[in-house]
Amino acid sequence: MLKLFGLMCLVSMGANATVQDTLKQQQLIKKSTLHASITVGVGGIQNPVLNSKNFISPILPNFSYYDDNWFIDNFAVGYSLFEKNNFYFDVAGRFNEDGFFFKLDGIEKLFAAGSVSGGFKDKAKPLVPEELLTPIDRDLSYLVGLSSGYVLSNGLLVELSLMHDITNVHNGYEGQLNMFKTFRFGESLFGLELGVTYKSLDLIEYYYTVGRTEGLVRIPDYHSEKAVNYHLKASYTYPLSDSFSVDINVKHTWLDSDLVLKPMITDNAYFSGFAGITYHF
């Protein structure tokens, strides 16, 4: 269940709730009602963490609610402080995606001795006895902060957000700058997003640094003050009827070059997405 929960969050991340509201209004969905749908097809998350498995699912549920001020989009929640036709300013919250990489396939059961090691095992001295090693485990964190967006004359939405961990997991923060634009071709709706995400030192140190009791050998300290990731997201919707539509969402994220040097990371980028037929309740 947690794996599907993670897929829901990661696939929907990157398109903010106001953008989602715009798309839904174009699909003639009313406000002040609960909207639910389920997509059947194929999708998943590529996991960049060492010795972890990718997650694939044949279904993707979605739910959302919008009224004049409050909005819920899957597990993103927010309250509109100010809104005009081309500008908004919200208080918003969402899960941090880094935590899901450690919950997708039971990686907390893996030990750094088997999955993360130094460059020269035969010459390395043990830090702690193997029987005293602790499993690698990282908790999910929830971020809350401010989000603002402005729609330019050409229809391009520019969104800026800054959010802080309120769950006392790592007490770090994350900033995002996204640019989103939709294109209509007949009945088809296509969306394209470019974004950059800033992750603070506390956040990346918590998730991607191997502790002394998590490693059997001495691991080089790849210290970095921050991480800056980039992503490209594309979405496509084609209505088949009042209740059915074809939906495709694909997101590609490029990891910070310093973050890739961390012993726990094996890939410099990862995919997440889903494609299928959606039934709207």
NUPA-762769 format. One record per residue (C-alpha): residue number from 1; residue in one letter; x, z, y. Coordinates in Angstrom, 3 decimals. Last residue first. Layout:
<atoms>
+-----+----+----------+----------+----------+
:   i : aa :       c1 :       c3 :       c2 :
+-----+----+----------+----------+----------+
: NUM :  A :        X :        Z :        Y :
...
+-----+----+----------+----------+----------+
</atoms>
This chain:
<atoms>
+-----+----+----------+----------+----------+
:   i : aa :       c1 :       c3 :       c2 :
+-----+----+----------+----------+----------+
: 281 :  F :  -16.264 :  -10.746 :    8.593 :
: 280 :  H :  -13.727 :  -13.492 :    9.299 :
: 279 :  Y :  -12.301 :  -15.127 :    6.166 :
: 278 :  T :   -8.809 :  -16.519 :    6.627 :
: 277 :  I :   -7.219 :  -19.280 :    4.558 :
: 276 :  G :   -3.453 :  -19.082 :    4.193 :
: 275 :  A :   -0.016 :  -18.732 :    5.739 :
: 274 :  F :    1.972 :  -15.547 :    6.359 :
: 273 :  G :    5.142 :  -14.532 :    8.143 :
: 272 :  S :    8.438 :  -12.711 :    8.222 :
: 271 :  F :   11.909 :  -14.210 :    8.298 :
: 270 :  Y :   15.325 :  -12.555 :    8.635 :
: 269 :  A :   18.613 :  -12.943 :   10.486 :
: 268 :  N :   22.294 :  -11.954 :   10.305 :
: 267 :  D :   21.994 :  -10.944 :    6.674 :
: 266 :  T :   23.796 :   -8.193 :    4.740 :
: 265 :  I :   23.082 :   -5.059 :    6.796 :
: 264 :  M :   23.812 :   -1.535 :    5.473 :
: 263 :  P :   27.547 :   -1.752 :    6.122 :
: 262 :  K :   26.912 :   -2.292 :    9.874 :
: 261 :  L :   28.671 :   -5.446 :   11.056 :
: 260 :  V :   25.307 :   -7.217 :   11.406 :
: 259 :  L :   24.374 :   -4.701 :   14.107 :
: 258 :  D :   27.344 :   -5.807 :   16.201 :
: 257 :  S :   26.193 :   -9.447 :   16.040 :
: 256 :  D :   22.640 :   -8.476 :   17.034 :
: 255 :  L :   20.060 :   -9.710 :   14.545 :
: 254 :  W :   18.222 :  -13.040 :   14.766 :
: 253 :  T :   14.494 :  -12.800 :   14.022 :
: 252 :  H :   12.336 :  -15.642 :   12.684 :
: 251 :  K :    8.550 :  -15.271 :   12.860 :
: 250 :  V :    5.932 :  -17.413 :   11.120 :
: 249 :  N :    2.151 :  -17.183 :   11.465 :
: 248 :  I :   -0.152 :  -19.765 :    9.863 :
: 247 :  D :   -3.938 :  -19.564 :    9.842 :
: 246 :  V :   -6.588 :  -21.918 :    8.450 :
: 245 :  S :  -10.073 :  -20.740 :    9.383 :
: 244 :  F :  -13.278 :  -19.488 :    7.783 :
: 243 :  S :  -16.373 :  -17.653 :    9.056 :
: 242 :  D :  -17.828 :  -19.878 :   11.783 :
: 241 :  S :  -16.417 :  -22.930 :   10.019 :
: 240 :  L :  -13.057 :  -24.566 :    9.268 :
: 239 :  P :  -11.338 :  -23.263 :   12.391 :
: 238 :  Y :   -7.659 :  -24.281 :   12.761 :
: 237 :  T :   -5.123 :  -21.671 :   13.805 :
: 236 :  Y :   -1.352 :  -21.999 :   14.205 :
: 235 :  S :    1.285 :  -19.425 :   15.121 :
: 234 :  A :    4.982 :  -19.734 :   15.920 :
: 233 :  K :    7.450 :  -16.925 :   16.574 :
: 232 :  L :   11.055 :  -17.081 :   17.712 :
: 231 :  H :   13.111 :  -13.921 :   17.827 :
: 230 :  Y :   16.175 :  -12.394 :   19.436 :
: 229 :  N :   17.831 :   -9.046 :   18.736 :
: 228 :  V :   19.895 :   -6.925 :   21.136 :
: 227 :  A :   21.540 :   -3.835 :   19.677 :
: 226 :  K :   23.016 :   -0.886 :   21.545 :
: 225 :  E :   26.105 :    1.260 :   22.046 :
: 224 :  S :   27.915 :    0.022 :   18.964 :
: 223 :  H :   30.087 :    1.874 :   16.473 :
: 222 :  Y :   31.149 :    0.204 :   13.261 :
: 221 :  D :   32.729 :    3.289 :   11.694 :
: 220 :  P :   34.498 :    2.156 :    8.530 :
: 219 :  I :   33.085 :    3.706 :    5.326 :
: 218 :  R :   34.933 :    6.343 :    3.332 :
: 217 :  V :   33.756 :    6.297 :   -0.253 :
: 216 :  L :   30.881 :    7.934 :   -2.118 :
: 215 :  G :   28.419 :    7.413 :    0.700 :
: 214 :  E :   25.120 :    9.132 :    1.494 :
: 213 :  T :   26.648 :   12.600 :    1.978 :
: 212 :  R :   28.683 :   11.468 :    4.975 :
: 211 :  G :   25.761 :    9.546 :    6.499 :
: 210 :  V :   25.507 :    5.750 :    6.544 :
: 209 :  T :   24.535 :    4.370 :    9.958 :
: 208 :  Y :   21.762 :    1.754 :   10.071 :
: 207 :  Y :   18.477 :    3.518 :   10.751 :
: 206 :  Y :   19.523 :    6.548 :   12.774 :
: 205 :  E :   22.417 :    4.876 :   14.588 :
: 204 :  I :   20.203 :    1.909 :   15.518 :
: 203 :  L :   17.547 :    4.065 :   17.164 :
: 202 :  D :   19.842 :    6.549 :   18.904 :
: 201 :  L :   21.954 :    3.698 :   20.329 :
: 200 :  S :   18.991 :    1.951 :   21.939 :
: 199 :  K :   17.316 :   -1.235 :   20.723 :
: 198 :  Y :   16.771 :   -4.173 :   23.097 :
: 197 :  T :   14.417 :   -6.905 :   21.883 :
: 196 :  V :   14.437 :  -10.538 :   23.066 :
: 195 :  G :   11.522 :  -12.914 :   22.730 :
: 194 :  L :   10.353 :  -16.496 :   22.427 :
: 193 :  E :    6.727 :  -17.161 :   21.491 :
: 192 :  L :    4.798 :  -20.288 :   20.538 :
: 191 :  G :    1.073 :  -20.555 :   19.910 :
: 190 :  F :   -0.944 :  -23.450 :   18.483 :
: 189 :  L :   -4.739 :  -23.724 :   18.523 :
: 188 :  S :   -6.421 :  -26.545 :   16.624 :
: 187 :  E :   -9.901 :  -27.734 :   17.580 :
: 186 :  G :   -8.582 :  -30.717 :   19.509 :
: 185 :  F :   -4.940 :  -29.930 :   20.163 :
: 184 :  R :   -4.760 :  -26.685 :   22.121 :
: 183 :  F :   -1.456 :  -25.162 :   23.194 :
: 182 :  T :   -0.701 :  -21.486 :   23.668 :
: 181 :  K :    2.246 :  -19.950 :   25.487 :
: 180 :  F :    4.226 :  -16.752 :   25.033 :
: 179 :  M :    7.368 :  -15.385 :   26.678 :
: 178 :  N :    8.565 :  -11.986 :   25.490 :
: 177 :  L :   10.872 :   -9.325 :   26.924 :
: 176 :  Q :   11.095 :   -6.189 :   24.818 :
: 175 :  G :   12.567 :   -2.722 :   25.255 :
: 174 :  E :   13.114 :   -0.130 :   22.541 :
: 173 :  Y :   13.727 :    3.593 :   22.720 :
: 172 :  G :   15.424 :    6.296 :   20.715 :
: 171 :  N :   14.182 :    9.749 :   19.798 :
: 170 :  H :   15.287 :    9.169 :   16.166 :
: 169 :  V :   12.352 :   10.518 :   14.144 :
: 168 :  N :   10.775 :   12.732 :   16.814 :
: 167 :  T :    7.433 :   10.949 :   16.404 :
: 166 :  I :    7.161 :    9.926 :   20.069 :
: 165 :  D :    9.849 :    7.218 :   19.920 :
: 164 :  H :   10.060 :    5.492 :   23.300 :
: 163 :  M :    8.671 :    2.170 :   24.527 :
: 162 :  L :    9.594 :   -0.317 :   27.268 :
: 161 :  S :    7.591 :   -3.520 :   27.635 :
: 160 :  L :    7.889 :   -6.830 :   29.505 :
: 159 :  E :    5.559 :   -9.783 :   28.978 :
: 158 :  V :    5.758 :  -13.292 :   30.420 :
: 157 :  L :    2.712 :  -15.457 :   29.689 :
: 156 :  L :    3.101 :  -19.197 :   30.248 :
: 155 :  G :   -0.130 :  -20.814 :   31.431 :
: 154 :  N :    1.561 :  -23.280 :   33.798 :
: 153 :  S :    0.644 :  -21.166 :   36.824 :
: 152 :  L :    2.372 :  -18.120 :   35.351 :
: 151 :  V :    0.561 :  -15.380 :   33.440 :
: 150 :  Y :    2.024 :  -11.914 :   34.036 :
: 149 :  G :    2.386 :   -9.109 :   31.517 :
: 148 :  S :    3.150 :   -5.408 :   31.563 :
: 147 :  S :    3.688 :   -2.867 :   28.810 :
: 146 :  L :    4.392 :    0.835 :   29.153 :
: 145 :  G :    5.351 :    3.278 :   26.427 :
: 144 :  V :    4.698 :    4.515 :   22.917 :
: 143 :  L :    6.799 :    3.968 :   19.788 :
: 142 :  Y :    5.944 :    5.193 :   16.301 :
: 141 :  S :    8.704 :    5.872 :   13.785 :
: 140 :  L :    8.878 :    5.267 :   10.047 :
: 139 :  D :   11.284 :    7.497 :    8.171 :
: 138 :  R :   14.665 :    6.611 :    6.689 :
: 137 :  D :   15.947 :    7.578 :    3.264 :
: 136 :  I :   19.260 :    6.839 :    1.586 :
: 135 :  P :   19.534 :    9.224 :   -1.339 :
: 134 :  T :   21.806 :   12.291 :   -1.115 :
: 133 :  L :   25.134 :   12.490 :   -2.918 :
: 132 :  L :   26.040 :   15.865 :   -4.427 :
: 131 :  E :   26.408 :   14.620 :   -8.011 :
: 130 :  E :   28.859 :   11.966 :   -6.798 :
: 129 :  P :   31.234 :   14.583 :   -5.434 :
: 128 :  V :   31.749 :   14.168 :   -1.676 :
: 127 :  L :   34.010 :   12.018 :    0.492 :
: 126 :  P :   35.668 :   10.265 :   -2.411 :
: 125 :  K :   39.076 :    8.778 :   -1.607 :
: 124 :  A :   39.294 :    5.042 :   -1.182 :
: 123 :  K :   42.059 :    3.040 :   -2.830 :
: 122 :  D :   40.035 :    1.583 :   -5.717 :
: 121 :  K :   37.026 :    1.009 :   -3.497 :
: 120 :  F :   38.810 :   -1.104 :   -0.911 :
: 119 :  G :   36.391 :   -2.591 :    1.661 :
: 118 :  G :   34.188 :    0.463 :    1.887 :
: 117 :  S :   30.915 :    0.860 :    0.040 :
: 116 :  V :   27.166 :    0.503 :    0.461 :
: 115 :  S :   24.871 :   -0.289 :   -2.461 :
: 114 :  G :   26.027 :    1.762 :   -5.411 :
: 113 :  A :   27.708 :    4.672 :   -3.697 :
: 112 :  A :   25.206 :    4.341 :   -0.845 :
: 111 :  F :   22.567 :    5.570 :   -3.215 :
: 110 :  L :   19.311 :    3.790 :   -3.887 :
: 109 :  K :   16.070 :    5.719 :   -4.281 :
: 108 :  E :   15.266 :    5.391 :   -0.575 :
: 107 :  I :   15.332 :    1.652 :   -1.192 :
: 106 :  G :   11.915 :    1.992 :   -2.765 :
: 105 :  D :   10.920 :   -1.604 :   -2.248 :
: 104 :  L :    9.417 :   -1.978 :    1.206 :
: 103 :  K :   10.073 :    1.465 :    2.659 :
: 102 :  F :   13.606 :    1.125 :    4.028 :
: 101 :  F :   12.945 :   -2.197 :    5.770 :
: 100 :  F :    9.749 :   -0.703 :    7.189 :
:  99 :  G :   11.687 :    1.702 :    9.396 :
:  98 :  D :   13.196 :   -1.121 :   11.450 :
:  97 :  E :    9.752 :   -2.384 :   12.529 :
:  96 :  N :    8.997 :    0.349 :   15.069 :
:  95 :  F :    5.295 :    1.112 :   14.856 :
:  94 :  R :    3.131 :    0.459 :   17.900 :
:  93 :  G :    1.944 :    2.066 :   21.120 :
:  92 :  A :    0.623 :    0.866 :   24.454 :
:  91 :  V :   -0.026 :    2.021 :   28.024 :
:  90 :  D :   -1.000 :   -1.123 :   29.846 :
:  89 :  F :   -0.405 :   -3.182 :   33.000 :
:  88 :  Y :   -2.059 :   -6.580 :   33.264 :
:  87 :  F :   -1.713 :   -9.739 :   35.333 :
:  86 :  N :   -3.210 :  -13.248 :   35.531 :
:  85 :  N :   -6.965 :  -12.658 :   35.519 :
:  84 :  K :   -6.632 :   -9.048 :   36.601 :
:  83 :  E :   -5.946 :   -5.858 :   34.691 :
:  82 :  F :   -4.779 :   -2.356 :   35.482 :
:  81 :  L :   -4.387 :    0.760 :   33.354 :
:  80 :  S :   -5.367 :   -0.922 :   30.079 :
:  79 :  Y :   -5.133 :    1.434 :   27.107 :
:  78 :  G :   -3.262 :    0.613 :   23.932 :
:  77 :  V :   -3.021 :    0.784 :   20.163 :
:  76 :  A :   -0.957 :   -1.316 :   17.746 :
:  75 :  F :   -1.754 :   -0.539 :   14.118 :
:  74 :  N :   -3.923 :   -3.597 :   13.421 :
:  73 :  D :   -4.796 :   -4.607 :   16.973 :
:  72 :  I :   -6.574 :   -1.759 :   18.729 :
:  71 :  F :   -7.635 :   -2.073 :   22.353 :
:  70 :  W :   -9.009 :    0.283 :   24.976 :
:  69 :  N :   -9.967 :   -0.641 :   28.544 :
:  68 :  D :  -12.969 :   -2.995 :   28.733 :
:  67 :  D :  -13.425 :   -3.024 :   24.961 :
:  66 :  Y :  -11.303 :   -4.486 :   22.209 :
:  65 :  Y :  -11.149 :   -3.760 :   18.483 :
:  64 :  S :   -8.938 :   -5.308 :   15.841 :
:  63 :  F :   -8.565 :   -5.640 :   12.085 :
:  62 :  N :   -6.361 :   -7.724 :    9.843 :
:  61 :  P :   -5.876 :   -7.977 :    6.080 :
:  60 :  L :   -3.091 :  -10.119 :    4.563 :
:  59 :  I :   -3.303 :  -11.251 :    0.945 :
:  58 :  P :   -0.996 :  -13.012 :   -1.545 :
:  57 :  S :    1.974 :  -10.692 :   -0.817 :
:  56 :  I :    5.746 :  -11.107 :   -0.988 :
:  55 :  F :    8.336 :   -8.428 :   -0.162 :
:  54 :  N :   12.066 :   -9.120 :   -0.191 :
:  53 :  K :   14.178 :   -6.741 :   -2.220 :
:  52 :  S :   16.903 :   -4.406 :   -1.037 :
:  51 :  N :   20.543 :   -4.441 :   -2.091 :
:  50 :  L :   21.764 :   -4.408 :    1.536 :
:  49 :  V :   19.099 :   -4.372 :    4.260 :
:  48 :  P :   18.107 :   -7.790 :    5.639 :
:  47 :  N :   14.623 :   -7.715 :    4.021 :
:  46 :  Q :   12.714 :  -11.003 :    4.170 :
:  45 :  I :    9.076 :  -10.133 :    4.716 :
:  44 :  G :    6.006 :  -11.694 :    3.161 :
:  43 :  G :    3.548 :  -14.513 :    2.959 :
:  42 :  V :    1.256 :  -16.465 :    0.667 :
:  41 :  G :   -2.420 :  -17.335 :    0.760 :
:  40 :  V :   -5.558 :  -15.276 :    1.259 :
:  39 :  T :   -6.232 :  -14.024 :    4.779 :
:  38 :  I :   -8.613 :  -11.137 :    5.406 :
:  37 :  S :  -10.595 :  -10.529 :    8.559 :
:  36 :  A :  -11.984 :   -7.698 :   10.648 :
:  35 :  H :  -13.317 :   -7.523 :   14.179 :
:  34 :  L :  -14.800 :   -4.265 :   15.441 :
:  33 :  T :  -17.085 :   -4.813 :   18.399 :
:  32 :  S :  -16.728 :   -4.071 :   22.101 :
:  31 :  K :  -15.532 :   -7.611 :   22.879 :
:  30 :  K :  -16.996 :  -10.779 :   21.445 :
:  29 :  I :  -15.168 :  -13.377 :   19.362 :
:  28 :  L :  -15.630 :  -16.945 :   20.565 :
:  27 :  Q :  -12.376 :  -18.333 :   19.103 :
:  26 :  Q :  -11.004 :  -18.723 :   22.613 :
:  25 :  Q :  -11.878 :  -15.055 :   23.060 :
:  24 :  K :   -9.792 :  -14.268 :   20.003 :
:  23 :  L :   -6.774 :  -16.088 :   21.353 :
:  22 :  T :   -7.017 :  -14.277 :   24.677 :
:  21 :  D :   -7.389 :  -10.911 :   22.922 :
:  20 :  Q :   -4.327 :  -11.656 :   20.812 :
:  19 :  V :   -2.409 :  -12.383 :   23.984 :
:  18 :  T :   -3.614 :   -9.075 :   25.421 :
:  17 :  A :   -2.631 :   -7.265 :   22.227 :
:  16 :  N :    0.921 :   -8.503 :   22.294 :
:  15 :  A :    2.271 :  -11.245 :   20.074 :
:  14 :  G :    5.670 :  -10.121 :   18.840 :
:  13 :  M :    4.498 :   -7.904 :   16.059 :
:  12 :  S :    1.489 :   -9.186 :   14.068 :
:  11 :  V :    3.537 :  -10.317 :   11.071 :
:  10 :  L :    5.626 :   -7.145 :   11.167 :
:   9 :  C :    2.689 :   -4.748 :   11.334 :
:   8 :  M :    0.521 :   -6.330 :    8.660 :
:   7 :  L :    3.550 :   -6.788 :    6.397 :
:   6 :  G :    4.434 :   -3.113 :    6.765 :
:   5 :  F :    0.941 :   -2.020 :    5.767 :
:   4 :  L :    1.134 :   -4.354 :    2.784 :
:   3 :  K :    4.355 :   -2.627 :    1.700 :
:   2 :  L :    2.860 :    0.818 :    2.363 :
:   1 :  M :    0.000 :    0.000 :    0.000 :
+-----+----+----------+----------+----------+
</atoms>
